Amino acid sequence: KLHDMDAIQSTLEQLILATGNVDYWRGGIEIAEHQRPLTDHETLDLLRLRLLTGTMRPAEGGDDDYSQLAQIAIQLGFPGEAQAVLQKGMTAGVVTGERSTRLMNMAKTAATKQQAALAQQVAQAKTGDDLVSAGEAYDGFGNTDKALELIRAGIKKGVTNAYNAQMALGQALLAKGQRDAAAKAFIAVPKSDIKAWNIAHLFNIYARSNAAVVNNSSAEKKD
């Protein structure tokens, strides 16, 4: 009632760690989404967190979250991830219709083209950021070992975008099931940009939460 957002966010974080309830995750992510302006990559990361926590939204006067995630992923050079996410949306019955079919075809075409060129992209990488981006692309194709190799090499070489690098590292570690190491990667995101830090902080909470995300109905049955 006091509109104390810091207190609200802190309480939600404690509830998430204690219960893993999907409604608390939804509230925590929505607070981060209302920060403005967000970069495309920050928006992509929040959608990725929605996917991890089961809080993806259907279309309500716009694109569903699966389609939005896929579009941003393609735009940022991660078509393999876009293809995989769209398939999940189709399996869930959320991604439907002719427009979605076109988006899937676009993702497949871009993914096929990128897979054939990824090795060359790595060979031509000039900066640490280039290596991180290539690693993130490999992660989108499910090749987590190669992703971690490149992301770590990029960080060692030196990056200009610490947020992207640490988030890519943390998410690849999550995919490997290395939650403690992932939490440390998210903690390393600088607090100089509070919007980016808040997103990394939510991922850190996800990495530290060992409880599976539960929906409201299952929580009520447990109570």
C-alpha positions as CSV (number, residue, x, y, z in Angstrom):
1,K,0.0,0.0,0.0
2,L,2.9,2.3,0.6
3,H,4.2,1.6,-3.0
4,D,7.6,0.7,-1.5
5,M,9.0,-1.1,-4.5
6,D,12.3,-2.1,-2.7
7,A,10.3,-3.8,0.1
8,I,8.0,-5.4,-2.4
9,Q,10.9,-6.8,-4.4
10,S,12.8,-8.0,-1.4
11,T,9.7,-9.8,0.0
12,L,9.0,-11.4,-3.4
13,E,12.6,-12.7,-3.5
14,Q,12.3,-14.3,-0.1
15,L,9.0,-15.9,-1.0
16,I,10.5,-17.2,-4.3
17,L,13.4,-18.8,-2.4
18,A,11.0,-20.2,0.2
19,T,8.3,-21.6,-2.1
20,G,9.3,-21.4,-5.7
21,N,5.7,-20.4,-6.4
22,V,5.0,-19.3,-10.0
23,D,2.9,-16.3,-8.9
24,Y,5.8,-14.8,-6.9
25,W,8.1,-15.4,-9.9
26,R,5.6,-13.6,-12.1
27,G,5.5,-10.6,-9.7
28,G,9.3,-10.4,-9.5
29,I,9.8,-10.5,-13.3
30,E,7.1,-7.9,-13.9
31,I,8.8,-5.5,-11.6
32,A,12.0,-5.9,-13.6
33,E,10.1,-5.5,-16.9
34,H,8.7,-2.2,-15.8
35,Q,12.1,-0.6,-15.6
36,R,12.7,1.6,-18.6
37,P,14.4,1.7,-20.9
38,L,15.5,-1.9,-21.4
39,T,17.9,-3.0,-24.1
40,D,16.9,-5.8,-26.4
41,H,19.2,-8.1,-24.7
42,E,17.8,-7.3,-21.3
43,T,14.3,-7.9,-22.6
44,L,15.5,-11.2,-24.1
45,D,17.0,-12.3,-20.8
46,L,13.7,-11.5,-18.9
47,L,11.8,-13.6,-21.5
48,R,14.4,-16.4,-21.0
49,L,13.7,-16.2,-17.3
50,R,10.0,-16.4,-18.0
51,L,10.6,-19.6,-20.0
52,L,12.7,-21.1,-17.1
53,T,10.0,-20.2,-14.5
54,G,6.9,-21.2,-16.4
55,T,5.6,-17.7,-16.6
56,M,5.3,-17.3,-20.4
57,R,2.2,-15.3,-21.5
58,P,-0.1,-16.0,-24.4
59,A,-0.9,-13.3,-27.0
60,E,-2.9,-10.5,-25.5
61,G,-3.3,-7.8,-28.1
62,G,0.2,-8.5,-29.4
63,D,2.8,-11.3,-29.7
64,D,2.9,-14.2,-27.3
65,D,6.1,-14.4,-25.2
66,Y,7.5,-17.4,-27.2
67,S,7.2,-15.4,-30.5
68,Q,8.6,-12.2,-28.9
69,L,11.6,-14.2,-27.5
70,A,12.2,-15.8,-30.9
71,Q,12.0,-12.5,-32.8
72,I,14.5,-10.8,-30.5
73,A,16.8,-13.9,-30.5
74,I,16.8,-13.8,-34.3
75,Q,17.5,-10.1,-34.3
76,L,20.5,-10.5,-31.9
77,G,21.9,-13.5,-33.9
78,F,20.6,-16.5,-32.0
79,P,18.3,-18.3,-34.5
80,G,19.0,-21.7,-33.0
81,E,17.5,-20.6,-29.7
82,A,14.6,-19.0,-31.6
83,Q,13.8,-22.3,-33.3
84,A,13.9,-24.2,-30.1
85,V,11.7,-21.7,-28.3
86,L,9.1,-21.6,-31.0
87,Q,8.9,-25.4,-31.0
88,K,8.2,-25.3,-27.2
89,G,5.5,-22.7,-27.9
90,M,3.9,-24.8,-30.5
91,T,4.0,-27.9,-28.3
92,A,2.4,-25.8,-25.5
93,G,-0.4,-24.8,-28.0
94,V,0.5,-21.1,-27.6
95,V,2.3,-20.5,-30.9
96,T,-0.2,-21.1,-33.6
97,G,-1.3,-19.6,-37.0
98,E,0.2,-18.7,-40.3
99,R,2.3,-15.9,-38.9
100,S,3.9,-18.2,-36.4
101,T,4.6,-20.7,-39.2
102,R,6.4,-18.0,-41.1
103,L,8.4,-17.0,-38.0
104,M,9.4,-20.6,-37.5
105,N,10.5,-21.0,-41.2
106,M,12.6,-17.8,-40.8
107,A,14.2,-19.2,-37.6
108,K,15.0,-22.5,-39.3
109,T,16.5,-20.8,-42.4
110,A,18.6,-18.5,-40.3
111,A,19.7,-21.3,-37.9
112,T,20.8,-23.6,-40.8
113,K,22.8,-20.7,-42.3
114,Q,24.4,-19.8,-39.0
115,Q,25.3,-23.4,-38.1
116,A,27.3,-23.6,-41.4
117,A,29.1,-20.4,-40.6
118,L,29.7,-20.5,-36.8
119,A,33.2,-22.0,-37.0
120,Q,34.2,-19.2,-39.4
121,Q,32.6,-16.6,-37.2
122,V,34.7,-17.8,-34.2
123,A,37.8,-17.8,-36.3
124,Q,37.2,-14.2,-37.4
125,A,36.3,-13.0,-33.9
126,K,38.3,-9.9,-33.1
127,T,37.1,-9.0,-29.6
128,G,36.0,-10.8,-26.5
129,D,32.5,-9.6,-27.1
130,D,32.5,-11.4,-30.5
131,L,33.5,-14.6,-28.7
132,V,30.8,-14.2,-26.1
133,S,28.2,-13.7,-28.9
134,A,29.4,-16.8,-30.7
135,G,29.3,-18.7,-27.5
136,E,25.7,-17.6,-26.9
137,A,24.8,-18.7,-30.4
138,Y,26.3,-22.2,-29.6
139,D,24.3,-22.3,-26.4
140,G,21.1,-21.7,-28.5
141,F,21.9,-24.8,-30.5
142,G,22.3,-26.8,-27.3
143,N,26.1,-27.1,-27.5
144,T,26.8,-25.9,-24.0
145,D,30.4,-27.1,-23.8
146,K,31.4,-25.1,-26.8
147,A,29.4,-22.2,-25.5
148,L,31.2,-22.2,-22.2
149,E,34.6,-22.5,-23.9
150,L,34.0,-19.4,-26.1
151,I,32.3,-17.3,-23.4
152,R,35.1,-17.9,-21.0
153,A,37.7,-17.2,-23.7
154,G,35.8,-13.9,-24.5
155,I,35.8,-12.8,-20.9
156,K,39.5,-13.6,-20.5
157,K,40.2,-11.6,-23.7
158,G,38.3,-8.7,-22.3
159,V,34.8,-7.5,-23.0
160,T,33.1,-4.1,-23.2
161,N,29.7,-5.4,-22.2
162,A,30.2,-7.1,-18.8
163,Y,26.4,-7.7,-18.5
164,N,26.1,-9.7,-21.7
165,A,29.2,-11.7,-20.9
166,Q,28.3,-12.6,-17.3
167,M,24.7,-13.4,-18.2
168,A,25.7,-15.6,-21.1
169,L,28.2,-17.4,-18.8
170,G,25.6,-17.9,-16.1
171,Q,22.9,-19.1,-18.4
172,A,25.2,-21.6,-20.0
173,L,26.2,-22.9,-16.6
174,L,22.6,-23.2,-15.7
175,A,22.1,-25.3,-18.8
176,K,24.9,-27.6,-17.6
177,G,23.2,-27.9,-14.2
178,Q,26.0,-26.0,-12.4
179,R,23.8,-23.8,-10.3
180,D,26.4,-22.6,-7.8
181,A,28.8,-21.5,-10.5
182,A,25.9,-19.9,-12.4
183,A,24.9,-17.9,-9.3
184,K,28.5,-16.6,-9.0
185,A,28.5,-15.5,-12.7
186,F,25.3,-13.5,-12.2
187,I,26.6,-11.9,-9.0
188,A,29.6,-10.6,-11.1
189,V,27.3,-8.3,-13.1
190,P,28.3,-4.7,-12.2
191,K,25.8,-2.7,-10.2
192,S,26.6,0.4,-12.2
193,D,23.5,-0.2,-14.3
194,I,20.8,-1.0,-11.8
195,K,18.3,-2.3,-14.5
196,A,20.8,-4.9,-15.7
197,W,21.9,-5.7,-12.2
198,N,18.3,-6.4,-11.1
199,I,17.8,-8.8,-14.0
200,A,21.0,-10.6,-13.1
201,H,19.9,-10.6,-9.5
202,L,16.7,-12.5,-10.5
203,F,18.7,-15.0,-12.3
204,N,20.9,-15.4,-9.3
205,I,17.8,-16.1,-7.2
206,Y,16.8,-18.7,-9.8
207,A,20.2,-20.4,-9.6
208,R,20.1,-20.5,-5.8
209,S,16.6,-21.8,-5.7
210,N,16.7,-25.6,-5.5
211,A,13.0,-26.0,-5.4
212,A,11.1,-26.6,-8.6
213,V,8.8,-23.8,-9.7
214,V,5.3,-24.7,-8.6
215,N,2.0,-23.3,-9.8
216,N,-0.7,-22.0,-7.6
217,S,-2.9,-25.0,-7.7
218,S,-0.1,-27.4,-6.6
219,A,0.8,-25.0,-3.8
220,E,-2.8,-25.0,-2.6
221,K,-3.0,-28.8,-2.6
222,K,0.2,-28.9,-0.6
223,D,-1.1,-26.5,2.0
